[in-house]
Amino acid sequence: MPLSWAGMLQVVGDSKRIDRAIKRLHGALKGVPARGVRLTWRGGELRTTIHWVRDDAFWWAVEPRHQRDALVLGHAAHPPGRRESITCEINLPRAGADRKVAGIIAADESGAFYLAHSGRLSKSGFREFLADGVWRIVQWPDGEETEALIVAPLASPRLTRLLGRFVDSVRRFKEGDPPPAQPGLCVEPSVHGSAGTACDRSLVDLALHEELSKRGLFGGAADLFSLRGERPRPLFALIADGEPEQLALAVGSLSLAAARGGAEVRPILIAPAELAEQEGALDSLPFACVRYRWRGARAVFDGLDDALA
């Protein structure tokens, strides 16, 4: 899978900027507090207050440690009990940049902060397991470049949903579950798309997959876009932001793929509702356009049934 480039992300090493980013993270994380919970992991335990984020099925706590803060996370589809097992933790240095620590605060050209993870876990193979994650090259203060998983933009209103997906991915990986099934929309993201856009795209992608699965359109997980019956196979292109480049790429690629597929495919453009409303030209496209809006942290679609009919 090609890596995306939108101006390389820079690892933040300045203590004041790290402190500002961590405070922003703390302020964005909500949840129902549970006090005096006994947290256990291999080789240790502690008692602390955790916060359960019900809608995104995880709990979190921040534990100050020597020269770093540990964001401790646990999968929790149900209210946490008096004893919980830690699924993972993201350690963030308070100053400097330490490649030995998995947690990373990164920033883009505009100064926006991102929570990232090196991808190193106690068990190897996480990079391959989560191949569809938002993996980017980050540059360290000393000039070295490494790959990191972008968990979430800290300013995103969908931060907790993205963090919950990361926790669930780590849980499934450690439990030996198969890699997550992703719909693999026909048009790949632009290599110039921002990391924040890529994170949003992953949520739209997932919501679309769920909506299509509810409609029973597919023959099985091995071939997601195989329709039952003789109807044309839907062929999707997804725009996750309103950038002209993204629109041009999606429309052009979808048109080309549709021309190659002929009557056997049904091209469908998935676009943000605000973009569709601004760009009247979308109404004159030779294929269907499904609009989506954010309802909380979930994408909801308008016109999907008509496009599939």
Secondary structure, 3 states (H helix, E strand, C coil): CCCCCCCCEEECCCHHHHHHHHHHHHHHCCCEEEEEEEEEECCEEEEEEEEEEHHHCEEEEEEEECCEEEEEEEECCCCCCCEEECCEEEEEECCCCCCCCCEEEEECCCCCEEEEECCCCCCCCHHHHCCCCCEEEEECCCCCEEEEEEEEECCCCCHHHHHHHHHHHHHHHHCCCCCCCCCCCCCCCCCCCCHHHHHHHHHHHHHHHHHHHHCCCECCHHHCCCECCCCCEEEEEECCCCCHHHHHHHHHHHHHHHHHHHHHEEEEEEEEHHHHHHCHHHHHCCCEEEEEEEECCEEEEECHHHHHC
